[in-house]
Each structure stands twice: as structure tokens, then as C-alpha cells.
């Protein structure tokens, strides 16, 4: 019994090959900038979660279950007001309204796309 079978249509095979090649090129040539330690971690608030790893991988999920968005990729640019990452060479931008900062109670906060996120310890 075969669980997964590759399509045999020539155009589908070409499309799959192009996607694989783009993925390999991205891994080889897209280098993430150094991620400042204050950005690294898992940031959450309600249905939104932003994971930023020290190696530059980013995963962003938001939504209420009916309408949701989940994207991830490799960080390519990070500034005080924007975070840009790529998936298969396609850039995605997240607006940083308030960069990471520490409150008096040692809790880290950051506002992304209008939503205040807390860093999970």
C-alpha cells in the first residue's frame, strides 16, 4: 500500500523541482543577521505567537481559528521598526511598533503589528 505518490504530470514535476531548488538556494545564500538577545524568544498574547530563534529563524502565528495566519522563514533584516524574513525567497514584513523593552517587574514586552506581546521566560 502506497501512502504518497508523486504526480506524473510534467508541469507539476517542473513546479516541484523549482520549489526544491528555491528552498536549497535560500538555505545556501540567505544569511540571517545577528539577532540581538532582547529579540530572541517566544512572544505571545492571546492567539498571537512570534518565535525568534538565535539562528535567525522566525515563526509568526496569529488568528482566532476562523481567520488565521501562520508564516515562517529566515530573518533577513531587523530594525527598531521592522522585521523582515523570507520563505522561498519571498519577503514578509512585520511592523514593530514598540521594540523589546523590560518593565520594572522584569517582564519583557514588544508591540508587533499593533499587538502587545510578552516574552515567555
PDB file as gemmi writes it, atoms N, CA and C in Angstrom:
CRYST1    1.000    1.000    1.000  90.00  90.00  90.00 P 1                      
ATOM      1  N   UNK A   1       0.836  -1.175   0.000  1.00  0.00           N  
ATOM      2  CA  UNK A   1       0.000   0.000   0.000  1.00  0.00           C  
ATOM      3  C   UNK A   1       0.888   1.249   0.000  1.00  0.00           C  
ATOM      4  N   UNK A   2       0.656   2.160  -0.921  1.00  0.00           N  
ATOM      5  CA  UNK A   2       1.458   3.364  -1.053  1.00  0.00           C  
ATOM      6  C   UNK A   2       0.683   4.551  -0.467  1.00  0.00           C  
ATOM      7  N   UNK A   3       1.283   5.259   0.479  1.00  0.00           N  
ATOM      8  CA  UNK A   3       0.612   6.378   1.133  1.00  0.00           C  
ATOM      9  C   UNK A   3       0.769   7.678   0.367  1.00  0.00           C  
ATOM     10  N   UNK A   4       1.885   7.840  -0.311  1.00  0.00           N  
ATOM     11  CA  UNK A   4       2.149   9.087  -1.014  1.00  0.00           C  
ATOM     12  C   UNK A   4       2.736   8.771  -2.383  1.00  0.00           C  
ATOM     13  N   UNK A   5       2.185   9.379  -3.403  1.00  0.00           N  
ATOM     14  CA  UNK A   5       2.666   9.142  -4.761  1.00  0.00           C  
ATOM     15  C   UNK A   5       2.917  10.487  -5.436  1.00  0.00           C  
ATOM     16  N   UNK A   6       4.088  10.646  -6.037  1.00  0.00           N  
ATOM     17  CA  UNK A   6       4.423  11.881  -6.735  1.00  0.00           C  
ATOM     18  C   UNK A   6       3.584  12.017  -7.993  1.00  0.00           C  
ATOM     19  N   UNK A   7       3.182  13.247  -8.323  1.00  0.00           N  
ATOM     20  CA  UNK A   7       2.414  13.448  -9.552  1.00  0.00           C  
ATOM     21  C   UNK A   7       3.279  13.154 -10.774  1.00  0.00           C  
ATOM     22  N   UNK A   8       2.642  12.675 -11.820  1.00  0.00           N  
ATOM     23  CA  UNK A   8       3.387  12.327 -13.033  1.00  0.00           C  
ATOM     24  C   UNK A   8       3.221  13.366 -14.143  1.00  0.00           C  
ATOM     25  N   UNK A   9       2.419  14.371 -13.916  1.00  0.00           N  
ATOM     26  CA  UNK A   9       2.228  15.403 -14.928  1.00  0.00           C  
ATOM     27  C   UNK A   9       3.507  16.233 -15.033  1.00  0.00           C  
ATOM     28  N   UNK A  10       4.022  16.451 -16.244  1.00  0.00           N  
ATOM     29  CA  UNK A  10       5.307  17.143 -16.419  1.00  0.00           C  
ATOM     30  C   UNK A  10       5.347  18.544 -15.798  1.00  0.00           C  
ATOM     31  N   UNK A  11       4.259  19.311 -15.895  1.00  0.00           N  
ATOM     32  CA  UNK A  11       4.263  20.656 -15.324  1.00  0.00           C  
ATOM     33  C   UNK A  11       4.328  20.616 -13.801  1.00  0.00           C  
ATOM     34  N   UNK A  12       3.673  19.650 -13.199  1.00  0.00           N  
ATOM     35  CA  UNK A  12       3.746  19.511 -11.747  1.00  0.00           C  
ATOM     36  C   UNK A  12       5.148  19.104 -11.306  1.00  0.00           C  
ATOM     37  N   UNK A  13       5.778  18.255 -12.060  1.00  0.00           N  
ATOM     38  CA  UNK A  13       7.147  17.848 -11.740  1.00  0.00           C  
ATOM     39  C   UNK A  13       8.106  19.033 -11.843  1.00  0.00           C  
ATOM     40  N   UNK A  14       7.914  19.875 -12.864  1.00  0.00           N  
ATOM     41  CA  UNK A  14       8.742  21.073 -13.020  1.00  0.00           C  
ATOM     42  C   UNK A  14       8.510  22.023 -11.840  1.00  0.00           C  
ATOM     43  N   UNK A  15       7.248  22.227 -11.460  1.00  0.00           N  
ATOM     44  CA  UNK A  15       6.920  23.114 -10.340  1.00  0.00           C  
ATOM     45  C   UNK A  15       7.548  22.598  -9.043  1.00  0.00           C  
ATOM     46  N   UNK A  16       7.462  21.293  -8.785  1.00  0.00           N  
ATOM     47  CA  UNK A  16       8.072  20.711  -7.589  1.00  0.00           C  
ATOM     48  C   UNK A  16       9.585  20.883  -7.607  1.00  0.00           C  
ATOM     49  N   UNK A  17      10.190  20.676  -8.760  1.00  0.00           N  
ATOM     50  CA  UNK A  17      11.635  20.834  -8.884  1.00  0.00           C  
ATOM     51  C   UNK A  17      12.050  22.276  -8.618  1.00  0.00           C  
ATOM     52  N   UNK A  18      11.311  23.233  -9.150  1.00  0.00           N  
ATOM     53  CA  UNK A  18      11.611  24.652  -8.926  1.00  0.00           C  
ATOM     54  C   UNK A  18      11.510  24.993  -7.444  1.00  0.00           C  
ATOM     55  N   UNK A  19      10.474  24.503  -6.765  1.00  0.00           N  
ATOM     56  CA  UNK A  19      10.320  24.758  -5.333  1.00  0.00           C  
ATOM     57  C   UNK A  19      11.480  24.177  -4.524  1.00  0.00           C  
ATOM     58  N   UNK A  20      11.893  22.984  -4.867  1.00  0.00           N  
ATOM     59  CA  UNK A  20      13.016  22.355  -4.166  1.00  0.00           C  
ATOM     60  C   UNK A  20      14.298  23.151  -4.401  1.00  0.00           C  
ATOM     61  N   UNK A  21      14.535  23.561  -5.638  1.00  0.00           N  
ATOM     62  CA  UNK A  21      15.734  24.341  -5.957  1.00  0.00           C  
ATOM     63  C   UNK A  21      15.714  25.684  -5.225  1.00  0.00           C  
ATOM     64  N   UNK A  22      14.556  26.361  -5.185  1.00  0.00           N  
ATOM     65  CA  UNK A  22      14.452  27.630  -4.460  1.00  0.00           C  
ATOM     66  C   UNK A  22      14.725  27.435  -2.973  1.00  0.00           C  
ATOM     67  N   UNK A  23      14.221  26.367  -2.403  1.00  0.00           N  
ATOM     68  CA  UNK A  23      14.476  26.073  -0.992  1.00  0.00           C  
ATOM     69  C   UNK A  23      15.947  25.853  -0.716  1.00  0.00           C  
ATOM     70  N   UNK A  24      16.617  25.119  -1.605  1.00  0.00           N  
ATOM     71  CA  UNK A  24      18.056  24.864  -1.433  1.00  0.00           C  
ATOM     72  C   UNK A  24      18.842  26.159  -1.593  1.00  0.00           C  
ATOM     73  N   UNK A  25      18.507  26.976  -2.592  1.00  0.00           N  
ATOM     74  CA  UNK A  25      19.201  28.250  -2.793  1.00  0.00           C  
ATOM     75  C   UNK A  25      19.020  29.172  -1.597  1.00  0.00           C  
ATOM     76  N   UNK A  26      17.809  29.182  -1.043  1.00  0.00           N  
ATOM     77  CA  UNK A  26      17.562  30.020   0.129  1.00  0.00           C  
ATOM     78  C   UNK A  26      18.440  29.581   1.298  1.00  0.00           C  
ATOM     79  N   UNK A  27      18.525  28.293   1.534  1.00  0.00           N  
ATOM     80  CA  UNK A  27      19.360  27.762   2.624  1.00  0.00           C  
ATOM     81  C   UNK A  27      20.833  28.109   2.416  1.00  0.00           C  
ATOM     82  N   UNK A  28      21.281  28.087   1.154  1.00  0.00           N  
ATOM     83  CA  UNK A  28      22.692  28.332   0.865  1.00  0.00           C  
ATOM     84  C   UNK A  28      23.075  29.805   0.902  1.00  0.00           C  
ATOM     85  N   UNK A  29      22.185  30.681   0.408  1.00  0.00           N  
ATOM     86  CA  UNK A  29      22.584  32.056   0.178  1.00  0.00           C  
ATOM     87  C   UNK A  29      21.935  33.110   1.068  1.00  0.00           C  
ATOM     88  N   UNK A  30      20.822  32.802   1.721  1.00  0.00           N  
ATOM     89  CA  UNK A  30      20.186  33.785   2.591  1.00  0.00           C  
ATOM     90  C   UNK A  30      20.787  33.646   3.986  1.00  0.00           C  
ATOM     91  N   UNK A  31      21.522  34.645   4.397  1.00  0.00           N  
ATOM     92  CA  UNK A  31      22.153  34.641   5.708  1.00  0.00           C  
ATOM     93  C   UNK A  31      21.401  35.594   6.627  1.00  0.00           C  
ATOM     94  N   UNK A  32      21.084  35.105   7.790  1.00  0.00           N  
ATOM     95  CA  UNK A  32      20.380  35.924   8.766  1.00  0.00           C  
ATOM     96  C   UNK A  32      21.374  36.836   9.475  1.00  0.00           C  
ATOM     97  N   UNK A  33      20.960  38.083   9.743  1.00  0.00           N  
ATOM     98  CA  UNK A  33      21.829  38.961  10.520  1.00  0.00           C  
ATOM     99  C   UNK A  33      21.875  38.481  11.971  1.00  0.00           C  
ATOM    100  N   UNK A  34      22.831  38.970  12.716  1.00  0.00           N  
ATOM    101  CA  UNK A  34      22.909  38.630  14.134  1.00  0.00           C  
ATOM    102  C   UNK A  34      21.637  39.133  14.821  1.00  0.00           C  
ATOM    103  N   UNK A  35      21.035  38.277  15.630  1.00  0.00           N  
ATOM    104  CA  UNK A  35      19.798  38.630  16.311  1.00  0.00           C  
ATOM    105  C   UNK A  35      20.148  39.127  17.716  1.00  0.00           C  
ATOM    106  N   UNK A  36      19.813  40.390  18.031  1.00  0.00           N  
ATOM    107  CA  UNK A  36      20.096  40.891  19.377  1.00  0.00           C  
ATOM    108  C   UNK A  36      19.366  40.040  20.431  1.00  0.00           C  
ATOM    109  N   UNK A  37      19.985  39.805  21.569  1.00  0.00           N  
ATOM    110  CA  UNK A  37      19.395  38.919  22.581  1.00  0.00           C  
ATOM    111  C   UNK A  37      18.027  39.370  23.077  1.00  0.00           C  
ATOM    112  N   UNK A  38      17.742  40.672  23.049  1.00  0.00           N  
ATOM    113  CA  UNK A  38      16.437  41.129  23.536  1.00  0.00           C  
ATOM    114  C   UNK A  38      15.287  40.715  22.621  1.00  0.00           C  
ATOM    115  N   UNK A  39      15.575  40.348  21.365  1.00  0.00           N  
ATOM    116  CA  UNK A  39      14.537  39.895  20.437  1.00  0.00           C  
ATOM    117  C   UNK A  39      14.319  38.382  20.488  1.00  0.00           C  
ATOM    118  N   UNK A  40      15.314  37.634  20.944  1.00  0.00           N  
ATOM    119  CA  UNK A  40      15.258  36.170  20.916  1.00  0.00           C  
ATOM    120  C   UNK A  40      14.264  35.658  21.955  1.00  0.00           C  
ATOM    121  N   UNK A  41      13.427  34.705  21.508  1.00  0.00           N  
ATOM    122  CA  UNK A  41      12.495  34.073  22.434  1.00  0.00           C  
ATOM    123  C   UNK A  41      11.130  33.877  21.812  1.00  0.00           C  
ATOM    124  N   UNK A  42      10.211  33.418  22.640  1.00  0.00           N  
ATOM    125  CA  UNK A  42       8.817  33.226  22.228  1.00  0.00           C  
ATOM    126  C   UNK A  42       7.993  34.357  22.821  1.00  0.00           C  
ATOM    127  N   UNK A  43       7.304  35.077  21.952  1.00  0.00           N  
ATOM    128  CA  UNK A  43       6.491  36.223  22.340  1.00  0.00           C  
ATOM    129  C   UNK A  43       5.029  35.857  22.099  1.00  0.00           C  
ATOM    130  N   UNK A  44       4.165  36.060  23.101  1.00  0.00           N  
ATOM    131  CA  UNK A  44       2.766  35.638  22.987  1.00  0.00           C  
ATOM    132  C   UNK A  44       1.813  36.707  23.507  1.00  0.00           C  
ATOM    133  N   UNK A  45       0.589  36.625  23.002  1.00  0.00           N  
ATOM    134  CA  UNK A  45      -0.538  37.413  23.502  1.00  0.00           C  
ATOM    135  C   UNK A  45      -1.788  36.863  22.837  1.00  0.00           C  
ATOM    136  N   UNK A  46      -2.664  36.264  23.627  1.00  0.00           N  
ATOM    137  CA  UNK A  46      -3.891  35.713  23.065  1.00  0.00           C  
ATOM    138  C   UNK A  46      -3.591  34.719  21.966  1.00  0.00           C  
ATOM    139  N   UNK A  47      -4.173  34.933  20.775  1.00  0.00           N  
ATOM    140  CA  UNK A  47      -3.962  33.978  19.678  1.00  0.00           C  
ATOM    141  C   UNK A  47      -2.672  34.194  18.885  1.00  0.00           C  
ATOM    142  N   UNK A  48      -1.872  35.170  19.272  1.00  0.00           N  
ATOM    143  CA  UNK A  48      -0.669  35.510  18.514  1.00  0.00           C  
ATOM    144  C   UNK A  48       0.569  34.959  19.195  1.00  0.00           C  
ATOM    145  N   UNK A  49       1.463  34.407  18.372  1.00  0.00           N  
ATOM    146  CA  UNK A  49       2.745  33.913  18.871  1.00  0.00           C  
ATOM    147  C   UNK A  49       3.823  34.243  17.836  1.00  0.00           C  
ATOM    148  N   UNK A  50       4.930  34.793  18.306  1.00  0.00           N  
ATOM    149  CA  UNK A  50       6.081  35.109  17.466  1.00  0.00           C  
ATOM    150  C   UNK A  50       7.295  34.444  18.093  1.00  0.00           C  
ATOM    151  N   UNK A  51       7.917  33.528  17.350  1.00  0.00           N  
ATOM    152  CA  UNK A  51       9.124  32.847  17.810  1.00  0.00           C  
ATOM    153  C   UNK A  51      10.307  33.365  17.000  1.00  0.00           C  
ATOM    154  N   UNK A  52      11.316  33.888  17.699  1.00  0.00           N  
ATOM    155  CA  UNK A  52      12.541  34.361  17.054  1.00  0.00           C  
ATOM    156  C   UNK A  52      13.695  33.580  17.674  1.00  0.00           C  
ATOM    157  N   UNK A  53      14.384  32.809  16.858  1.00  0.00           N  
ATOM    158  CA  UNK A  53      15.487  31.977  17.331  1.00  0.00           C  
ATOM    159  C   UNK A  53      16.832  32.672  17.118  1.00  0.00           C  
ATOM    160  N   UNK A  54      17.832  32.320  17.924  1.00  0.00           N  
ATOM    161  CA  UNK A  54      19.157  32.944  17.776  1.00  0.00           C  
ATOM    162  C   UNK A  54      19.771  32.725  16.392  1.00  0.00           C  
ATOM    163  N   UNK A  55      19.413  31.630  15.718  1.00  0.00           N  
ATOM    164  CA  UNK A  55      19.972  31.357  14.388  1.00  0.00           C  
ATOM    165  C   UNK A  55      19.268  32.131  13.280  1.00  0.00           C  
ATOM    166  N   UNK A  56      18.236  32.928  13.614  1.00  0.00           N  
ATOM    167  CA  UNK A  56      17.570  33.764  12.625  1.00  0.00           C  
ATOM    168  C   UNK A  56      16.294  33.197  12.045  1.00  0.00           C  
ATOM    169  N   UNK A  57      15.836  32.045  12.498  1.00  0.00           N  
ATOM    170  CA  UNK A  57      14.560  31.542  12.008  1.00  0.00           C  
ATOM    171  C   UNK A  57      13.427  32.226  12.775  1.00  0.00           C  
ATOM    172  N   UNK A  58      12.357  32.524  12.034  1.00  0.00           N  
ATOM    173  CA  UNK A  58      11.212  33.243  12.584  1.00  0.00           C  
ATOM    174  C   UNK A  58       9.950  32.467  12.257  1.00  0.00           C  
ATOM    175  N   UNK A  59       9.033  32.376  13.232  1.00  0.00           N  
ATOM    176  CA  UNK A  59       7.720  31.764  13.016  1.00  0.00           C  
ATOM    177  C   UNK A  59       6.689  32.711  13.623  1.00  0.00           C  
ATOM    178  N   UNK A  60       5.679  33.098  12.832  1.00  0.00           N  
ATOM    179  CA  UNK A  60       4.646  34.025  13.290  1.00  0.00           C  
ATOM    180  C   UNK A  60       3.289  33.399  13.046  1.00  0.00           C  
ATOM    181  N   UNK A  61       2.480  33.314  14.109  1.00  0.00           N  
ATOM    182  CA  UNK A  61       1.130  32.763  14.004  1.00  0.00           C  
ATOM    183  C   UNK A  61       0.161  33.704  14.695  1.00  0.00           C  
ATOM    184  N   UNK A  62      -0.955  33.980  14.034  1.00  0.00           N  
ATOM    185  CA  UNK A  62      -1.987  34.806  14.641  1.00  0.00           C  
ATOM    186  C   UNK A  62      -3.338  34.419  14.063  1.00  0.00           C  
ATOM    187  N   UNK A  63      -4.381  34.694  14.792  1.00  0.00           N  
ATOM    188  CA  UNK A  63      -5.728  34.420  14.317  1.00  0.00           C  
ATOM    189  C   UNK A  63      -6.594  33.838  15.407  1.00  0.00           C  
ATOM    190  N   UNK A  64      -7.894  33.812  15.120  1.00  0.00           N  
ATOM    191  CA  UNK A  64      -8.855  33.331  16.101  1.00  0.00           C  
ATOM    192  C   UNK A  64      -9.381  31.937  15.792  1.00  0.00           C  
ATOM    193  N   UNK A  65      -8.781  31.247  14.864  1.00  0.00           N  
ATOM    194  CA  UNK A  65      -9.242  29.914  14.487  1.00  0.00           C  
ATOM    195  C   UNK A  65     -10.065  29.930  13.218  1.00  0.00           C  
ATOM    196  N   UNK A  66     -10.853  30.985  13.016  1.00  0.00           N  
ATOM    197  CA  UNK A  66     -11.646  31.116  11.790  1.00  0.00           C  
ATOM    198  C   UNK A  66     -10.782  31.738  10.700  1.00  0.00           C  
ATOM    199  N   UNK A  67     -10.178  32.850  11.033  1.00  0.00           N  
ATOM    200  CA  UNK A  67      -9.237  33.512  10.128  1.00  0.00           C  
ATOM    201  C   UNK A  67      -7.895  33.511  10.836  1.00  0.00           C  
ATOM    202  N   UNK A  68      -6.913  32.871  10.224  1.00  0.00           N  
ATOM    203  CA  UNK A  68      -5.603  32.803  10.864  1.00  0.00           C  
ATOM    204  C   UNK A  68      -4.499  32.958   9.837  1.00  0.00           C  
ATOM    205  N   UNK A  69      -3.312  33.245  10.359  1.00  0.00           N  
ATOM    206  CA  UNK A  69      -2.128  33.429   9.517  1.00  0.00           C  
ATOM    207  C   UNK A  69      -0.968  32.741  10.209  1.00  0.00           C  
ATOM    208  N   UNK A  70      -0.242  31.936   9.476  1.00  0.00           N  
ATOM    209  CA  UNK A  70       0.931  31.275  10.027  1.00  0.00           C  
ATOM    210  C   UNK A  70       2.015  31.279   8.961  1.00  0.00           C  
ATOM    211  N   UNK A  71       3.104  31.980   9.245  1.00  0.00           N  
ATOM    212  CA  UNK A  71       4.209  32.073   8.294  1.00  0.00           C  
ATOM    213  C   UNK A  71       5.526  31.959   9.044  1.00  0.00           C  
ATOM    214  N   UNK A  72       6.542  31.551   8.343  1.00  0.00           N  
ATOM    215  CA  UNK A  72       7.860  31.443   8.943  1.00  0.00           C  
ATOM    216  C   UNK A  72       8.932  31.487   7.886  1.00  0.00           C  
ATOM    217  N   UNK A  73      10.144  31.722   8.315  1.00  0.00           N  
ATOM    218  CA  UNK A  73      11.249  31.765   7.369  1.00  0.00           C  
ATOM    219  C   UNK A  73      12.529  32.192   8.048  1.00  0.00           C  
ATOM    220  N   UNK A  74      13.433  32.734   7.248  1.00  0.00           N  
ATOM    221  CA  UNK A  74      14.747  33.165   7.719  1.00  0.00           C  
ATOM    222  C   UNK A  74      14.800  34.678   7.782  1.00  0.00           C  
ATOM    223  N   UNK A  75      15.220  35.194   8.910  1.00  0.00           N  
ATOM    224  CA  UNK A  75      15.343  36.627   9.117  1.00  0.00           C  
ATOM    225  C   UNK A  75      16.354  37.203   8.132  1.00  0.00           C  
ATOM    226  N   UNK A  76      15.976  38.290   7.454  1.00  0.00           N  
ATOM    227  CA  UNK A  76      16.900  38.945   6.530  1.00  0.00           C  
ATOM    228  C   UNK A  76      17.198  40.377   6.931  1.00  0.00           C  
ATOM    229  N   UNK A  77      16.311  41.000   7.719  1.00  0.00           N  
ATOM    230  CA  UNK A  77      16.538  42.378   8.161  1.00  0.00           C  
ATOM    231  C   UNK A  77      15.795  42.600   9.473  1.00  0.00           C  
ATOM    232  N   UNK A  78      16.457  43.275  10.394  1.00  0.00           N  
ATOM    233  CA  UNK A  78      15.846  43.589  11.674  1.00  0.00           C  
ATOM    234  C   UNK A  78      16.250  44.999  12.068  1.00  0.00           C  
ATOM    235  N   UNK A  79      15.239  45.849  12.299  1.00  0.00           N  
ATOM    236  CA  UNK A  79      15.494  47.212  12.767  1.00  0.00           C  
ATOM    237  C   UNK A  79      14.522  47.507  13.905  1.00  0.00           C  
ATOM    238  N   UNK A  80      14.592  48.709  14.448  1.00  0.00           N  
ATOM    239  CA  UNK A  80      13.704  49.068  15.557  1.00  0.00           C  
ATOM    240  C   UNK A  80      12.239  49.107  15.131  1.00  0.00           C  
ATOM    241  N   UNK A  81      11.969  49.265  13.829  1.00  0.00           N  
ATOM    242  CA  UNK A  81      10.572  49.390  13.408  1.00  0.00           C  
ATOM    243  C   UNK A  81      10.096  48.321  12.427  1.00  0.00           C  
ATOM    244  N   UNK A  82      10.936  47.346  12.092  1.00  0.00           N  
ATOM    245  CA  UNK A  82      10.501  46.304  11.158  1.00  0.00           C  
ATOM    246  C   UNK A  82      11.348  45.050  11.276  1.00  0.00           C  
ATOM    247  N   UNK A  83      10.690  43.953  10.979  1.00  0.00           N  
ATOM    248  CA  UNK A  83      11.349  42.646  10.951  1.00  0.00           C  
ATOM    249  C   UNK A  83      10.987  42.032   9.597  1.00  0.00           C  
ATOM    250  N   UNK A  84      11.985  41.647   8.824  1.00  0.00           N  
ATOM    251  CA  UNK A  84      11.742  41.075   7.509  1.00  0.00           C  
ATOM    252  C   UNK A  84      12.352  39.683   7.463  1.00  0.00           C  
ATOM    253  N   UNK A  85      11.571  38.727   6.959  1.00  0.00           N  
ATOM    254  CA  UNK A  85      12.081  37.376   6.795  1.00  0.00           C  
ATOM    255  C   UNK A  85      11.580  36.827   5.469  1.00  0.00           C  
ATOM    256  N   UNK A  86      12.256  35.787   4.990  1.00  0.00           N  
ATOM    257  CA  UNK A  86      11.937  35.218   3.675  1.00  0.00           C  
ATOM    258  C   UNK A  86      11.561  33.747   3.794  1.00  0.00           C  
ATOM    259  N   UNK A  87      10.592  33.372   2.966  1.00  0.00           N  
ATOM    260  CA  UNK A  87      10.219  31.981   2.776  1.00  0.00           C  
ATOM    261  C   UNK A  87      10.250  31.731   1.275  1.00  0.00           C  
ATOM    262  N   UNK A  88      11.092  30.820   0.840  1.00  0.00           N  
ATOM    263  CA  UNK A  88      11.288  30.556  -0.596  1.00  0.00           C  
ATOM    264  C   UNK A  88      11.543  31.854  -1.366  1.00  0.00           C  
ATOM    265  N   UNK A  89      12.414  32.684  -0.821  1.00  0.00           N  
ATOM    266  CA  UNK A  89      12.855  33.946  -1.422  1.00  0.00           C  
ATOM    267  C   UNK A  89      11.765  35.013  -1.507  1.00  0.00           C  
ATOM    268  N   UNK A  90      10.601  34.786  -0.876  1.00  0.00           N  
ATOM    269  CA  UNK A  90       9.518  35.766  -0.852  1.00  0.00           C  
ATOM    270  C   UNK A  90       9.560  36.493   0.500  1.00  0.00           C  
ATOM    271  N   UNK A  91       9.771  37.820   0.501  1.00  0.00           N  
ATOM    272  CA  UNK A  91       9.883  38.536   1.774  1.00  0.00           C  
ATOM    273  C   UNK A  91       8.529  38.758   2.453  1.00  0.00           C  
ATOM    274  N   UNK A  92       8.535  38.715   3.770  1.00  0.00           N  
ATOM    275  CA  UNK A  92       7.382  39.044   4.593  1.00  0.00           C  
ATOM    276  C   UNK A  92       7.855  40.059   5.624  1.00  0.00           C  
ATOM    277  N   UNK A  93       7.057  41.101   5.821  1.00  0.00           N  
ATOM    278  CA  UNK A  93       7.434  42.171   6.740  1.00  0.00           C  
ATOM    279  C   UNK A  93       6.476  42.191   7.930  1.00  0.00           C  
ATOM    280  N   UNK A  94       7.026  42.352   9.116  1.00  0.00           N  
ATOM    281  CA  UNK A  94       6.232  42.577  10.310  1.00  0.00           C  
ATOM    282  C   UNK A  94       6.620  43.946  10.872  1.00  0.00           C  
ATOM    283  N   UNK A  95       5.616  44.747  11.150  1.00  0.00           N  
ATOM    284  CA  UNK A  95       5.853  46.083  11.705  1.00  0.00           C  
ATOM    285  C   UNK A  95       6.105  45.957  13.211  1.00  0.00           C  
ATOM    286  N   UNK A  96       7.173  46.557  13.685  1.00  0.00           N  
ATOM    287  CA  UNK A  96       7.459  46.607  15.116  1.00  0.00           C  
ATOM    288  C   UNK A  96       7.080  48.000  15.591  1.00  0.00           C  
ATOM    289  N   UNK A  97       5.972  48.089  16.321  1.00  0.00           N  
ATOM    290  CA  UNK A  97       5.501  49.383  16.807  1.00  0.00           C  
ATOM    291  C   UNK A  97       6.317  49.856  18.014  1.00  0.00           C  
ATOM    292  N   UNK A  98       6.613  48.925  18.930  1.00  0.00           N  
ATOM    293  CA  UNK A  98       7.435  49.224  20.105  1.00  0.00           C  
ATOM    294  C   UNK A  98       8.456  48.101  20.220  1.00  0.00           C  
ATOM    295  N   UNK A  99       9.758  48.419  20.154  1.00  0.00           N  
ATOM    296  CA  UNK A  99      10.778  47.367  20.243  1.00  0.00           C  
ATOM    297  C   UNK A  99      10.787  46.732  21.643  1.00  0.00           C  
ATOM    298  N   UNK A 100      11.471  45.601  21.785  1.00  0.00           N  
ATOM    299  CA  UNK A 100      11.519  44.938  23.097  1.00  0.00           C  
ATOM    300  C   UNK A 100      12.052  45.868  24.187  1.00  0.00           C  
ATOM    301  N   UNK A 101      11.356  45.847  25.299  1.00  0.00           N  
ATOM    302  CA  UNK A 101      11.784  46.629  26.454  1.00  0.00           C  
ATOM    303  C   UNK A 101      11.356  45.892  27.722  1.00  0.00           C  
ATOM    304  N   UNK A 102      12.070  46.161  28.788  1.00  0.00           N  
ATOM    305  CA  UNK A 102      11.824  45.472  30.049  1.00  0.00           C  
ATOM    306  C   UNK A 102      11.099  46.406  31.011  1.00  0.00           C  
ATOM    307  N   UNK A 103      10.013  45.884  31.598  1.00  0.00           N  
ATOM    308  CA  UNK A 103       9.269  46.658  32.604  1.00  0.00           C  
ATOM    309  C   UNK A 103       9.974  46.551  33.956  1.00  0.00           C  
ATOM    310  N   UNK A 104       9.464  47.296  34.920  1.00  0.00           N  
ATOM    311  CA  UNK A 104      10.040  47.273  36.269  1.00  0.00           C  
ATOM    312  C   UNK A 104       9.955  45.902  36.920  1.00  0.00           C  
ATOM    313  N   UNK A 105       8.942  45.087  36.537  1.00  0.00           N  
ATOM    314  CA  UNK A 105       8.781  43.755  37.131  1.00  0.00           C  
ATOM    315  C   UNK A 105       9.558  42.680  36.354  1.00  0.00           C  
ATOM    316  N   UNK A 106      10.527  43.096  35.533  1.00  0.00           N  
ATOM    317  CA  UNK A 106      11.395  42.209  34.743  1.00  0.00           C  
ATOM    318  C   UNK A 106      10.678  41.503  33.596  1.00  0.00           C  
ATOM    319  N   UNK A 107       9.444  41.855  33.293  1.00  0.00           N  
ATOM    320  CA  UNK A 107       8.711  41.275  32.162  1.00  0.00           C  
ATOM    321  C   UNK A 107       9.114  42.021  30.891  1.00  0.00           C  
ATOM    322  N   UNK A 108       9.428  41.236  29.819  1.00  0.00           N  
ATOM    323  CA  UNK A 108       9.782  41.831  28.530  1.00  0.00           C  
ATOM    324  C   UNK A 108       8.533  41.973  27.674  1.00  0.00           C  
ATOM    325  N   UNK A 109       8.376  43.134  27.025  1.00  0.00           N  
ATOM    326  CA  UNK A 109       7.240  43.432  26.154  1.00  0.00           C  
ATOM    327  C   UNK A 109       7.731  43.925  24.804  1.00  0.00           C  
ATOM    328  N   UNK A 110       6.919  43.681  23.772  1.00  0.00           N  
ATOM    329  CA  UNK A 110       7.188  44.189  22.430  1.00  0.00           C  
ATOM    330  C   UNK A 110       5.842  44.303  21.739  1.00  0.00           C  
ATOM    331  N   UNK A 111       5.640  45.345  20.951  1.00  0.00           N  
ATOM    332  CA  UNK A 111       4.394  45.506  20.207  1.00  0.00           C  
ATOM    333  C   UNK A 111       4.678  45.291  18.727  1.00  0.00           C  
ATOM    334  N   UNK A 112       4.013  44.268  18.148  1.00  0.00           N  
ATOM    335  CA  UNK A 112       4.196  43.895  16.746  1.00  0.00           C  
ATOM    336  C   UNK A 112       2.838  43.904  16.055  1.00  0.00           C  
ATOM    337  N   UNK A 113       2.764  44.594  14.918  1.00  0.00           N  
ATOM    338  CA  UNK A 113       1.519  44.678  14.149  1.00  0.00           C  
ATOM    339  C   UNK A 113       0.355  45.140  15.027  1.00  0.00           C  
ATOM    340  N   UNK A 114       0.633  46.078  15.942  1.00  0.00           N  
ATOM    341  CA  UNK A 114      -0.405  46.638  16.793  1.00  0.00           C  
ATOM    342  C   UNK A 114      -0.796  45.796  17.996  1.00  0.00           C  
ATOM    343  N   UNK A 115      -0.135  44.672  18.202  1.00  0.00           N  
ATOM    344  CA  UNK A 115      -0.479  43.796  19.325  1.00  0.00           C  
ATOM    345  C   UNK A 115       0.693  43.695  20.298  1.00  0.00           C  
ATOM    346  N   UNK A 116       0.402  43.956  21.587  1.00  0.00           N  
ATOM    347  CA  UNK A 116       1.437  43.864  22.608  1.00  0.00           C  
ATOM    348  C   UNK A 116       1.697  42.414  22.942  1.00  0.00           C  
ATOM    349  N   UNK A 117       2.962  41.997  22.848  1.00  0.00           N  
ATOM    350  CA  UNK A 117       3.365  40.612  23.109  1.00  0.00           C  
ATOM    351  C   UNK A 117       4.280  40.559  24.313  1.00  0.00           C  
ATOM    352  N   UNK A 118       4.166  39.485  25.091  1.00  0.00           N  
ATOM    353  CA  UNK A 118       5.019  39.252  26.256  1.00  0.00           C  
ATOM    354  C   UNK A 118       5.948  38.108  25.947  1.00  0.00           C  
ATOM    355  N   UNK A 119       7.205  38.235  26.370  1.00  0.00           N  
ATOM    356  CA  UNK A 119       8.154  37.149  26.144  1.00  0.00           C  
ATOM    357  C   UNK A 119       7.987  36.083  27.226  1.00  0.00           C  
ATOM    358  N   UNK A 120       7.886  34.838  26.792  1.00  0.00           N  
ATOM    359  CA  UNK A 120       7.777  33.718  27.722  1.00  0.00           C  
ATOM    360  C   UNK A 120       9.164  33.450  28.297  1.00  0.00           C  
ATOM    361  N   UNK A 121       9.271  33.362  29.624  1.00  0.00           N  
ATOM    362  CA  UNK A 121      10.605  33.105  30.218  1.00  0.00           C  
ATOM    363  C   UNK A 121      11.139  31.738  29.873  1.00  0.00           C  
TER     364      UNK A 121                                                      
END                                                                             
